[in-house]
Amino acid sequence: MVLSALPGVSERMAKKMTDHFGSEEAVVSTLESGDVGRLAEVDGLSVKRALSLARSFAGDAGQFLATKEAVRLHQQLLGHLQSFAACAASRERMSLLTPIAQPERRQEYVRAAMDLSNEWLLQQQQAWASLTRLRDVNERYERVVVSQEPMDELKKYCRVLQPGENETWKDYTVFKTVTWVGKGAPMEAPEGWLVLGQTAEPALLIPERTIDWFNINRKTLNTVCTLIDEFNQGDYAGNHALSDLAKSLDELTELPQALDALGDGSKIEEVERIKDNLWKEAKRLETEVNNEVEQAMNDAKMALSGAELLEALADGAAFQRKLKEATGHVIQEAMQRARDQLAEFLEPAGMRCPYEIFTKAWPAKIDRQTIDGIDGTLESKLKAEQTEHLVNLARLLGPMKSRCERAVQRMIECDQWLAIARWAHHDSCVMPELVDHGIWLEEGRHILLGVTPDPVTYGLGKAAKKGDKQTLALLTGANSGGKTTLLECLAYASILAHMGLPVPANKARIGKVDALHILAKAGGTQSAGALEQTLIELASVVSDDMPKLILADELEAITEPGAGARIIGGMLLAAASQPDTTMMLVTHLAPAILEATGRDDLRVDGIEARGLGEDLELVVDRTPRRNYLARSTPELILRRLERKTSGAIQDLFVSILERFEQA
């Protein structure tokens, strides 16, 4: 795809993103993963803009949340849903869950996740708690990559050189750690060098970086390994929410063994140990030989006849030979045992022990030149082992890197569906039926009240049951009776349904619309300029023929009651002329609005308090009565205040109540 075709992405920004991630494919992969944090690392791309871009890529129906209040309620919902995610990465991914034009595909994933047992869902929430997004390695390495072909993508990780016309590989022996790519390579690689063909695996170019990537992501990859074992024992490929993840895990069956090899540097460690202790071992053997010979000499006895004694006195050299013949085997045996011990010491490094390790002088002394030679050979062997270990590990792990990235991306994406399923079980949600028009909830619940909600059955438009199919309704009734709560309950249900998610109700039918307008109550009488702006906004909403749901809360507060009723009446008549508009208006001015419209067929529903309970709380049936003009019953509020206060304040409330009784 062409990145500049995305809304809000200029050609300049597209180039910045491509340069940052290395390729357009890498940018698209990051957009698909919803990794807003990595996107925001691009110069000039703020977190807010990165989130907007990722949402746009995910199919966000940006015009659906048409008002600030709609956006606010959507954010509240997201915060609640995100609390059921297993880890921060999943919570970040869930920030992309906005209303979309075609929510049916999401419904398939969520339905499949809801089919899983709640016990299993909760287990995964604990098991995946350590899951994080895989981090890239941004270290710079001492390795020098020499290639006839340009490899600019590696320049931020190491030094990259191109040989000149008259240069050979010998000109680069000044560098200790080299990857030579392509033609012109030495027949036998110098110590620390890695010689590769022109089409070498990318993981081998800087093998240290490949291995470091697996090391810094070890914790998350261990979580993947645990999941591989679990999926091997169960059949999860048949579950739509888990099928993509199951396929990704199938590609990583060798990952646990490969990660074990990551920590297996035993051969290198053994060579390092032998090299570090070589001189200590040599001096120990030297001391041991001298002590052993000395002890043998203390125990030795040599019998000489008189003639042999006289001969020794006459010829000292002959005596020395005689003495050597008598004791030489002791020295030779001691030195042979020392050689055997040194050979055993060197064996784990795969080295043979030289025959002569002592000088010819006595007392016995280790031959420094011989031991220095062993040390140099060990040094070469250590470098060779390190290079071989790096290459073998990089060759083993390199092909798994992209598969690991895919699997972790699938895990994070999968956990958002599991999180929604956990929430759906927790709040007793049901997948709504998407229809053409209207909204209807059976025992719908407002889940963000902080208390156990009272269920409400209510509907408008074609989605509603017979008798409730009007497209407009005025909602009247008691203060604190639940009118605004019902409005928000309908708003939440519409937002969730257009996100492709379940809603907190026993049953639900939600009409698909292009926009949700939530018009909150004004904060008091407005100035002339503010009132003019508000009226323009209201007129544009109600006169637009776009399919929409309008939920308005006490709009009459924009000005004085009489004028407010006439304005709202005109707005209602305009909305009624739009067949694809569904509207509910919470109001205390229903009679005045009905009079202003000149129509007596407008639907009026009411929530009315029946009295005060023993705890002085309002006793209210939260489900509105159809075609019923409910009183706001402020006297019940006054009655409660009269009972809860004392003294002069109580006397005042009593006098006000008497006026209600006289009216």
C-alpha positions as CSV (number, residue, x, y, z in Angstrom):
1,M,0.0,0.0,0.0
2,V,1.0,3.7,-0.4
3,L,1.3,5.2,3.1
4,S,0.6,8.7,1.8
5,A,-2.9,7.5,0.8
6,L,-3.7,7.3,4.5
7,P,-5.7,10.3,5.8
8,G,-3.4,12.9,7.3
9,V,-0.1,11.3,6.0
10,S,1.9,13.5,3.7
11,E,4.6,12.2,1.4
12,R,7.1,13.7,3.7
13,M,5.7,12.0,6.7
14,A,5.4,8.7,4.8
15,K,9.2,9.0,4.0
16,K,10.0,9.7,7.6
17,M,8.1,6.6,8.7
18,T,9.7,4.4,6.0
19,D,13.2,5.7,6.9
20,H,12.5,5.1,10.6
21,F,11.3,1.5,10.3
22,G,13.4,0.6,7.3
23,S,10.7,-0.3,4.8
24,E,7.1,0.4,4.0
25,E,6.2,-3.2,4.9
26,A,7.6,-2.6,8.4
27,V,5.5,0.5,8.8
28,V,2.3,-1.4,7.7
29,S,3.2,-4.2,10.2
30,T,3.5,-1.7,13.0
31,L,0.2,-0.1,12.1
32,E,-1.5,-3.5,12.0
33,S,0.0,-4.3,15.4
34,G,-1.4,-1.1,16.9
35,D,2.0,-0.3,18.5
36,V,1.3,3.4,19.1
37,G,4.4,3.8,21.2
38,R,6.7,2.7,18.3
39,L,4.8,4.9,15.9
40,A,5.2,7.9,18.1
41,E,9.0,7.4,17.9
42,V,8.9,8.8,14.4
43,D,10.2,12.4,14.3
44,G,7.2,14.7,14.1
45,L,4.5,12.1,15.0
46,S,3.0,12.8,18.4
47,V,1.3,10.1,20.4
48,K,-2.1,11.6,19.7
49,R,-1.5,11.7,16.0
50,A,0.0,8.2,16.0
51,L,-3.1,6.9,17.8
52,S,-5.3,8.7,15.2
53,L,-3.3,7.1,12.4
54,A,-3.5,3.6,13.8
55,R,-7.2,4.0,14.4
56,S,-7.7,5.2,10.8
57,F,-5.7,2.2,9.5
58,A,-7.9,-0.1,11.7
59,G,-11.0,1.2,9.9
60,D,-12.2,3.8,12.5
61,A,-15.5,5.4,11.5
62,G,-14.3,8.8,12.7
63,Q,-17.6,10.7,12.2
64,F,-19.6,8.3,14.3
65,L,-18.6,9.9,17.7
66,A,-20.0,13.2,16.5
67,T,-19.9,15.2,19.7
68,K,-17.5,15.8,22.6
69,E,-19.9,14.0,24.9
70,A,-20.0,10.9,22.6
71,V,-16.2,10.9,22.6
72,R,-16.1,11.2,26.4
73,L,-18.5,8.3,26.9
74,H,-16.4,6.2,24.4
75,Q,-13.3,6.9,26.5
76,Q,-15.1,5.9,29.7
77,L,-16.1,2.6,28.1
78,L,-12.5,2.0,26.8
79,G,-11.1,2.6,30.3
80,H,-13.5,0.0,31.8
81,L,-12.8,-2.6,29.1
82,Q,-9.0,-2.1,29.3
83,S,-9.1,-3.1,33.0
84,F,-9.8,-6.7,31.9
85,A,-6.7,-6.9,29.6
86,A,-3.8,-9.1,30.7
87,C,-1.0,-6.6,30.1
88,A,-0.2,-3.0,29.2
89,A,0.4,-4.0,25.5
90,S,-3.1,-5.3,25.2
91,R,-4.5,-2.2,26.9
92,E,-2.7,0.0,24.4
93,R,-4.0,-2.2,21.5
94,M,-7.5,-1.8,22.8
95,S,-7.3,2.0,22.5
96,L,-7.8,1.2,18.7
97,L,-11.3,-0.2,19.5
98,T,-13.5,2.6,18.1
99,P,-16.8,2.4,16.2
100,I,-16.2,1.1,12.6
101,A,-18.4,1.0,9.5
102,Q,-18.5,-2.8,9.4
103,P,-18.5,-4.2,12.9
104,E,-19.7,-7.7,12.0
105,R,-16.1,-9.1,11.6
106,R,-15.3,-8.0,15.2
107,Q,-18.4,-9.7,16.4
108,E,-17.2,-13.0,15.0
109,Y,-13.9,-12.8,17.1
110,V,-15.7,-11.7,20.2
111,R,-18.4,-14.4,20.0
112,A,-15.7,-17.0,19.6
113,A,-13.9,-15.6,22.7
114,M,-17.1,-15.6,24.7
115,D,-17.5,-19.3,23.9
116,L,-14.4,-20.0,26.0
117,S,-14.9,-20.8,29.7
118,N,-14.5,-17.9,32.1
119,E,-12.1,-20.0,34.1
120,W,-9.8,-20.4,31.2
121,L,-10.1,-16.7,30.3
122,L,-9.1,-15.7,33.8
123,Q,-6.2,-18.2,33.8
124,Q,-4.8,-16.6,30.6
125,Q,-5.1,-13.1,32.2
126,Q,-2.7,-14.3,34.9
127,A,-0.5,-16.2,32.6
128,W,-0.1,-13.4,30.1
129,A,0.5,-10.7,32.7
130,S,4.2,-10.6,31.8
131,L,3.5,-10.2,28.1
132,T,5.1,-7.1,26.5
133,R,5.7,-5.8,23.1
134,L,9.0,-7.1,21.6
135,R,11.7,-4.6,21.8
136,D,14.2,-3.8,19.1
137,V,17.9,-3.7,19.7
138,N,19.4,-0.3,19.3
139,E,23.0,-1.1,20.4
140,R,25.9,-0.2,18.3
141,Y,28.5,-3.0,17.8
142,E,32.2,-3.1,17.2
143,R,31.7,-5.5,14.3
144,V,32.7,-4.0,10.9
145,V,30.6,-5.2,7.9
146,V,32.6,-5.1,4.6
147,S,30.6,-5.5,1.4
148,Q,30.9,-4.7,-2.2
149,E,27.2,-3.9,-2.2
150,P,25.8,-1.0,-0.1
151,M,24.1,-2.0,3.2
152,D,22.9,1.4,4.5
153,E,20.3,-0.3,6.7
154,L,23.0,-1.6,9.0
155,K,24.9,1.7,9.5
156,K,23.0,2.6,12.7
157,Y,24.1,-0.7,14.2
158,C,27.8,-0.9,13.2
159,R,30.4,0.4,10.8
160,V,29.7,-0.5,7.2
161,L,32.5,-0.3,4.6
162,Q,32.8,-0.8,0.8
163,P,36.2,-1.9,-0.5
164,G,37.9,0.4,-3.0
165,E,39.1,-0.9,-6.4
166,N,42.7,-1.6,-5.2
167,E,41.8,-2.9,-1.8
168,T,41.9,-6.5,-0.7
169,W,40.7,-8.2,2.5
170,K,44.2,-7.8,3.9
171,D,43.6,-4.0,4.2
172,Y,40.9,-4.8,6.7
173,T,42.9,-7.0,9.1
174,V,43.3,-4.0,11.3
175,F,39.7,-4.7,12.5
176,K,39.3,-7.5,15.1
177,T,35.7,-8.4,14.4
178,V,34.7,-8.4,10.7
179,T,31.8,-9.7,8.6
180,W,33.0,-10.0,5.0
181,V,30.1,-10.3,2.5
182,G,30.5,-11.5,-1.0
183,K,33.5,-11.7,-3.3
184,G,37.1,-10.9,-2.4
185,A,37.0,-12.9,0.8
186,P,40.1,-14.7,2.3
187,M,40.4,-18.4,1.7
188,E,40.8,-18.9,5.4
189,A,39.1,-16.4,7.7
190,P,41.3,-14.6,10.2
191,E,40.5,-14.9,13.9
192,G,37.2,-13.1,14.7
193,W,36.2,-12.9,11.1
194,L,32.9,-14.1,9.6
195,V,32.9,-14.8,5.8
196,L,29.5,-14.9,4.1
197,G,28.1,-15.1,0.6
198,Q,26.4,-12.1,-1.1
199,T,23.0,-13.6,-0.3
200,A,23.7,-14.2,3.4
201,E,20.9,-14.5,5.9
202,P,20.3,-11.0,7.5
203,A,20.5,-12.6,11.0
204,L,24.2,-13.5,10.3
205,L,25.5,-10.1,9.3
206,I,25.6,-8.9,12.9
207,P,25.0,-12.2,14.8
208,E,25.5,-10.4,18.2
209,R,22.5,-8.3,17.4
210,T,20.3,-11.3,16.6
211,I,21.3,-13.0,19.8
212,D,20.8,-9.8,21.9
213,W,17.3,-9.5,20.4
214,F,16.3,-12.8,21.9
215,N,18.0,-12.1,25.2
216,I,16.3,-8.7,25.8
217,N,12.9,-10.3,24.9
218,R,13.5,-13.5,26.8
219,K,10.7,-12.9,29.4
220,T,8.0,-12.5,26.8
221,L,9.4,-15.3,24.7
222,N,9.2,-17.6,27.7
223,T,5.5,-16.7,27.9
224,V,5.2,-17.7,24.3
225,C,6.9,-21.0,25.1
226,T,4.4,-21.7,27.9
227,L,1.6,-21.0,25.6
228,I,3.1,-23.3,22.9
229,D,3.0,-26.2,25.5
230,E,-0.6,-25.4,26.4
231,F,-1.8,-25.2,22.8
232,N,-0.1,-28.4,22.0
233,Q,-2.3,-30.1,24.6
234,G,-5.6,-28.6,23.5
235,D,-7.5,-28.0,20.3
236,Y,-7.7,-24.2,20.0
237,A,-7.3,-23.9,16.2
238,G,-11.0,-24.4,15.8
239,N,-11.8,-21.3,17.9
240,H,-12.1,-18.3,15.6
241,A,-10.6,-15.9,18.2
242,L,-7.6,-18.1,18.7
243,S,-7.1,-19.7,15.3
244,D,-4.6,-17.1,14.0
245,L,-2.6,-17.4,17.2
246,A,-2.7,-21.2,17.0
247,K,-1.2,-21.0,13.5
248,S,1.6,-18.7,14.7
249,L,2.4,-20.9,17.6
250,D,2.6,-24.0,15.3
251,E,5.5,-22.2,13.5
252,L,7.4,-22.0,16.8
253,T,7.5,-25.5,18.1
254,E,11.3,-25.4,18.1
255,L,11.5,-22.1,20.1
256,P,11.8,-23.6,23.6
257,Q,14.8,-25.7,22.6
258,A,16.3,-22.8,20.7
259,L,16.0,-20.6,23.8
260,D,17.7,-23.3,25.8
261,A,20.6,-23.2,23.4
262,L,20.7,-19.4,23.9
263,G,22.1,-19.9,27.3
264,D,24.3,-22.9,26.4
265,G,27.8,-21.4,25.9
266,S,29.3,-24.3,27.9
267,K,32.1,-24.9,25.3
268,I,33.1,-21.3,25.3
269,E,32.9,-21.1,29.1
270,E,35.1,-24.3,29.4
271,V,37.8,-22.9,27.1
272,E,37.7,-19.6,29.0
273,R,38.0,-21.5,32.3
274,I,41.0,-23.5,31.0
275,K,42.7,-20.4,29.6
276,D,42.2,-18.5,32.8
277,N,43.6,-21.3,35.0
278,L,46.4,-22.5,32.7
279,W,49.4,-20.9,34.5
280,K,47.9,-21.7,37.9
281,E,47.7,-25.4,36.9
282,A,51.2,-25.4,35.4
283,K,52.8,-24.0,38.6
284,R,50.8,-26.5,40.6
285,L,52.2,-29.4,38.5
286,E,55.7,-28.0,38.8
287,T,55.5,-27.9,42.6
288,E,53.9,-31.3,42.7
289,V,56.7,-32.9,40.7
290,N,59.4,-31.4,42.9
291,N,57.7,-32.4,46.1
292,E,57.1,-35.9,44.7
293,V,60.8,-36.4,43.7
294,E,62.0,-34.9,47.0
295,Q,59.8,-37.4,48.9
296,A,61.0,-40.3,46.8
297,M,64.7,-39.3,47.4
298,N,64.1,-39.2,51.1
299,D,62.9,-42.8,51.0
300,A,65.6,-44.0,48.5
301,K,68.5,-46.2,49.6
302,M,71.6,-46.9,47.4
303,A,74.0,-49.7,48.4
304,L,77.7,-49.2,47.3
305,S,80.4,-51.8,47.6
306,G,83.9,-50.7,48.8
307,A,85.2,-50.9,45.2
308,E,82.3,-48.7,43.9
309,L,82.8,-46.2,46.7
310,L,86.5,-45.9,45.8
311,E,85.5,-45.6,42.1
312,A,83.1,-42.8,43.0
313,L,85.8,-41.0,44.8
314,A,88.2,-41.3,41.8
315,D,85.6,-40.5,39.1
316,G,82.8,-38.0,40.1
317,A,81.1,-38.1,36.7
318,A,80.8,-41.9,37.0
319,F,79.1,-41.4,40.3
320,Q,76.7,-38.9,38.9
321,R,75.7,-41.4,36.2
322,K,75.3,-44.1,38.8
323,L,73.1,-41.7,40.9
324,K,71.0,-40.8,37.9
325,E,70.5,-44.4,37.0
326,A,69.3,-45.1,40.5
327,T,66.9,-42.0,40.7
328,G,66.0,-41.1,37.1
329,H,63.0,-43.3,36.9
330,V,61.5,-41.4,39.9
331,I,61.8,-38.0,38.1
332,Q,60.5,-39.4,34.8
333,E,57.5,-41.0,36.4
334,A,56.7,-37.8,38.3
335,M,56.9,-35.7,35.1
336,Q,54.9,-38.2,33.2
337,R,52.1,-38.0,35.7
338,A,52.2,-34.2,35.5
339,R,51.9,-34.4,31.7
340,D,49.0,-36.8,32.0
341,Q,47.2,-34.3,34.4
342,L,47.8,-31.4,32.1
343,A,46.5,-33.4,29.1
344,E,43.4,-34.2,31.1
345,F,43.1,-30.5,32.1
346,L,43.2,-29.4,28.4
347,E,41.0,-32.2,27.0
348,P,37.6,-30.3,27.4
349,A,39.0,-27.6,25.1
350,G,39.8,-30.2,22.5
351,M,43.6,-29.7,22.8
352,R,46.5,-32.1,22.9
353,C,49.2,-31.7,25.5
354,P,52.8,-31.2,24.2
355,Y,55.2,-33.9,25.3
356,E,57.9,-31.6,26.8
357,I,56.4,-29.3,29.3
358,F,59.5,-29.0,31.7
359,T,63.0,-27.7,31.1
360,K,66.0,-30.0,31.3
361,A,67.2,-28.2,34.5
362,W,66.7,-29.4,38.0
363,P,64.7,-28.7,40.2
364,A,61.9,-29.2,37.7
365,K,60.7,-26.0,36.0
366,I,57.8,-25.5,33.6
367,D,58.9,-24.5,30.1
368,R,57.4,-21.0,29.8
369,Q,57.7,-21.0,26.0
370,T,55.6,-24.2,25.9
371,I,52.9,-22.9,28.2
372,D,52.8,-19.6,26.3
373,G,52.2,-21.6,23.1
374,I,49.3,-23.4,24.8
375,D,47.9,-20.1,26.0
376,G,48.0,-18.6,22.5
377,T,46.4,-21.7,21.0
378,L,43.6,-21.4,23.6
379,E,43.1,-17.8,22.7
380,S,42.7,-18.6,19.1
381,K,40.4,-21.5,20.0
382,L,38.3,-19.2,22.2
383,K,37.8,-16.7,19.4
384,A,36.9,-19.5,17.0
385,E,34.5,-21.0,19.5
386,Q,32.9,-17.6,20.1
387,T,32.5,-16.9,16.4
388,E,31.2,-20.4,15.8
389,H,28.8,-20.1,18.7
390,L,27.5,-16.7,17.5
391,V,27.0,-18.0,14.0
392,N,25.3,-21.2,15.0
393,L,23.0,-19.4,17.4
394,A,22.2,-16.7,14.9
395,R,21.6,-19.3,12.2
396,L,19.2,-21.2,14.6
397,L,17.4,-18.2,16.0
398,G,17.4,-15.8,13.1
399,P,14.6,-17.4,11.1
400,M,12.5,-17.5,14.2
401,K,12.6,-13.7,14.8
402,S,9.9,-12.8,12.4
403,R,7.8,-15.8,13.6
404,C,8.2,-14.6,17.2
405,E,7.1,-11.1,16.2
406,R,4.1,-12.5,14.5
407,A,3.2,-14.7,17.4
408,V,3.5,-11.9,20.0
409,Q,1.5,-9.6,17.8
410,R,-1.2,-12.2,17.5
411,M,-1.1,-12.8,21.3
412,I,-1.6,-9.0,22.0
413,E,-4.4,-8.9,19.4
414,C,-5.9,-12.1,20.8
415,D,-5.8,-10.8,24.3
416,Q,-8.1,-7.9,23.4
417,W,-10.7,-10.4,22.4
418,L,-10.2,-12.4,25.5
419,A,-10.3,-9.2,27.6
420,I,-13.7,-8.3,26.0
421,A,-14.9,-11.8,26.7
422,R,-13.8,-11.5,30.4
423,W,-15.6,-8.2,30.6
424,A,-18.7,-9.7,28.9
425,H,-18.8,-12.5,31.4
426,H,-18.3,-10.1,34.3
427,D,-21.0,-7.7,33.3
428,S,-23.4,-10.3,31.8
429,C,-23.3,-8.9,28.3
430,V,-24.9,-10.2,25.1
431,M,-24.0,-9.7,21.5
432,P,-26.6,-7.3,20.0
433,E,-28.5,-7.9,16.8
434,L,-27.5,-5.2,14.2
435,V,-30.6,-3.9,12.4
436,D,-31.4,-1.0,10.0
437,H,-33.0,1.5,12.4
438,G,-33.7,2.3,16.0
439,I,-32.5,0.9,19.3
440,W,-34.0,-1.5,21.8
441,L,-32.6,-3.0,25.1
442,E,-34.2,-5.7,27.2
443,E,-33.0,-5.2,30.8
444,G,-30.2,-3.0,29.7
445,R,-27.8,-1.9,32.4
446,H,-25.5,1.2,33.0
447,I,-22.3,-0.5,34.0
448,L,-20.3,2.6,35.1
449,L,-22.5,3.8,37.9
450,G,-20.3,2.3,40.6
451,V,-23.3,0.5,42.1
452,T,-25.4,-2.4,41.1
453,P,-27.6,-1.0,38.3
454,D,-31.3,-1.3,37.9
455,P,-32.1,-3.0,34.6
456,V,-34.2,-1.0,32.1
457,T,-36.2,-2.1,29.1
458,Y,-36.6,0.6,26.5
459,G,-36.5,1.2,22.8
460,L,-37.2,3.5,19.8
461,G,-37.6,3.1,16.1
462,K,-38.0,0.0,14.0
463,A,-35.7,-2.0,16.4
464,A,-38.1,-1.6,19.3
465,K,-41.1,-3.8,20.1
466,K,-44.6,-3.2,18.8
467,G,-46.0,0.1,20.2
468,D,-42.5,1.6,20.8
469,K,-41.5,2.1,17.1
470,Q,-41.8,5.9,17.1
471,T,-38.6,7.6,16.0
472,L,-38.9,10.4,18.5
473,A,-39.6,10.4,22.2
474,L,-39.6,12.9,25.1
475,L,-38.5,11.5,28.4
476,T,-39.9,13.1,31.4
477,G,-39.9,12.4,35.1
478,A,-38.4,12.7,38.5
479,N,-35.2,14.4,39.5
480,S,-32.6,11.7,40.3
481,G,-35.0,9.2,38.7
482,G,-32.6,7.9,36.1
483,K,-33.4,9.9,32.9
484,T,-29.7,10.8,32.3
485,T,-28.7,7.3,33.3
486,L,-31.0,5.8,30.7
487,L,-29.7,8.3,28.1
488,E,-26.1,7.2,28.8
489,C,-27.2,3.5,28.8
490,L,-28.6,3.9,25.3
491,A,-25.4,5.8,24.2
492,Y,-23.1,3.1,25.6
493,A,-25.1,0.4,23.9
494,S,-24.9,2.2,20.5
495,I,-21.2,2.8,20.9
496,L,-20.5,-0.8,21.9
497,A,-22.6,-2.2,19.1
498,H,-20.8,-0.1,16.4
499,M,-17.5,-1.3,17.9
500,G,-18.6,-4.8,17.2
501,L,-18.8,-5.6,20.9
502,P,-21.5,-7.0,23.3
503,V,-23.7,-4.8,25.3
504,P,-24.8,-5.1,29.0
505,A,-28.4,-6.4,28.5
506,N,-30.4,-9.6,28.3
507,K,-31.2,-8.9,24.6
508,A,-30.5,-6.0,22.3
509,R,-31.2,-4.7,18.8
510,I,-29.2,-1.8,17.6
511,G,-29.8,0.1,14.4
512,K,-26.6,0.9,12.4
513,V,-26.2,4.7,12.0
514,D,-23.5,6.9,10.6
515,A,-23.3,9.2,13.7
516,L,-24.2,9.4,17.3
517,H,-25.0,12.9,18.6
518,I,-25.1,13.2,22.4
519,L,-26.2,16.7,23.3
520,A,-25.5,17.4,27.0
521,K,-27.4,19.9,29.0
522,A,-26.1,23.5,28.9
523,G,-24.4,25.0,31.9
524,G,-26.9,27.9,32.3
525,T,-28.4,30.7,30.2
526,Q,-26.1,31.5,27.4
527,S,-24.9,34.8,25.9
528,A,-26.3,35.9,22.6
529,G,-23.2,34.8,20.7
530,A,-23.0,31.4,22.4
531,L,-26.8,30.9,22.0
532,E,-26.5,31.6,18.3
533,Q,-23.6,29.1,17.9
534,T,-25.6,26.5,19.8
535,L,-28.7,27.0,17.6
536,I,-26.6,26.6,14.4
537,E,-25.1,23.4,15.7
538,L,-28.5,22.0,16.7
539,A,-30.1,23.0,13.4
540,S,-27.3,21.3,11.4
541,V,-27.7,18.1,13.4
542,V,-31.5,17.8,13.2
543,S,-31.8,18.8,9.5
544,D,-29.1,16.5,8.2
545,D,-30.6,13.4,6.5
546,M,-27.6,11.2,7.6
547,P,-28.7,8.1,9.5
548,K,-28.1,9.0,13.1
549,L,-29.1,8.6,16.7
550,I,-29.6,11.8,18.8
551,L,-29.7,11.7,22.6
552,A,-30.3,15.1,24.1
553,D,-30.4,16.1,27.7
554,E,-32.4,19.1,28.8
555,L,-31.6,21.3,25.8
556,E,-34.2,23.9,27.0
557,A,-31.5,25.1,29.4
558,I,-30.0,27.1,26.5
559,T,-32.3,30.0,27.3
560,E,-35.5,30.9,29.3
561,P,-38.1,28.1,29.5
562,G,-40.7,29.7,27.2
563,A,-38.3,30.4,24.4
564,G,-36.5,27.2,25.0
565,A,-39.7,25.1,24.5
566,R,-40.5,26.8,21.2
567,I,-36.9,26.4,19.9
568,I,-36.8,22.7,20.9
569,G,-40.3,22.2,19.4
570,G,-39.0,23.4,16.1
571,M,-35.9,21.2,16.3
572,L,-38.1,18.2,17.0
573,L,-40.3,18.8,14.0
574,A,-37.1,19.1,11.8
575,A,-35.8,15.8,13.2
576,A,-39.2,14.1,12.7
577,S,-39.0,14.9,9.0
578,Q,-35.8,12.8,8.7
579,P,-36.8,9.1,8.4
580,D,-33.3,7.8,9.3
581,T,-33.0,9.9,12.5
582,T,-33.9,8.4,15.9
583,M,-34.0,10.9,18.8
584,M,-34.7,10.9,22.5
585,L,-34.9,14.2,24.4
586,V,-34.8,14.3,28.2
587,T,-36.8,17.3,29.3
588,H,-38.8,18.9,32.1
589,L,-40.8,21.0,29.6
590,A,-42.8,18.3,27.7
591,P,-46.2,20.1,27.9
592,A,-44.7,23.4,26.6
593,I,-42.8,21.6,23.9
594,L,-45.9,19.7,22.8
595,E,-47.8,22.9,22.7
596,A,-45.1,24.6,20.6
597,T,-45.1,21.8,18.0
598,G,-48.9,21.8,17.7
599,R,-48.8,18.0,17.6
600,D,-50.4,15.7,20.1
601,D,-49.0,12.5,18.6
602,L,-45.4,12.9,19.8
603,R,-44.4,10.1,22.1
604,V,-43.9,11.1,25.8
605,D,-42.4,8.6,28.3
606,G,-42.1,9.1,32.0
607,I,-40.0,7.9,34.9
608,E,-41.8,8.8,38.1
609,A,-40.9,8.4,41.7
610,R,-43.6,6.6,43.8
611,G,-42.4,7.9,47.2
612,L,-39.6,7.7,49.7
613,G,-38.2,4.4,51.1
614,E,-37.2,3.7,54.6
615,D,-33.7,5.0,53.8
616,L,-35.2,8.2,52.4
617,E,-34.1,7.3,48.9
618,L,-36.5,7.7,46.0
619,V,-38.5,4.7,45.1
620,V,-38.4,4.7,41.3
621,D,-39.3,2.3,38.5
622,R,-36.4,3.0,36.2
623,T,-38.1,1.6,33.1
624,P,-40.1,4.5,31.7
625,R,-43.9,4.2,31.3
626,R,-44.9,4.6,27.7
627,N,-47.0,7.6,26.6
628,Y,-47.0,8.9,30.2
629,L,-46.2,12.5,31.2
630,A,-44.4,11.9,34.5
631,R,-44.0,14.6,37.2
632,S,-40.5,15.7,38.2
633,T,-41.7,15.3,41.8
634,P,-39.5,17.9,43.4
635,E,-41.7,17.8,46.5
636,L,-40.3,14.3,47.2
637,I,-36.8,15.8,47.2
638,L,-38.0,18.5,49.5
639,R,-39.7,15.9,51.8
640,R,-36.4,14.0,52.0
641,L,-34.5,17.2,52.9
642,E,-37.1,18.1,55.5
643,R,-36.6,14.8,57.2
644,K,-32.8,14.9,57.0
645,T,-32.4,18.5,58.4
646,S,-33.3,20.3,61.6
647,G,-33.7,23.8,63.0
648,A,-34.3,26.8,60.8
649,I,-33.3,24.9,57.6
650,Q,-35.9,22.2,58.4
651,D,-38.5,24.9,59.1
652,L,-37.8,26.5,55.7
653,F,-38.3,23.2,53.8
654,V,-41.6,22.6,55.8
655,S,-42.9,26.0,54.7
656,I,-42.0,25.3,51.0
657,L,-43.8,22.0,51.2
658,E,-46.9,23.7,52.5
659,R,-47.0,25.8,49.3
660,F,-46.9,22.6,47.2
661,E,-49.9,21.2,49.2
662,Q,-51.8,24.4,48.7
663,A,-51.2,24.5,44.9
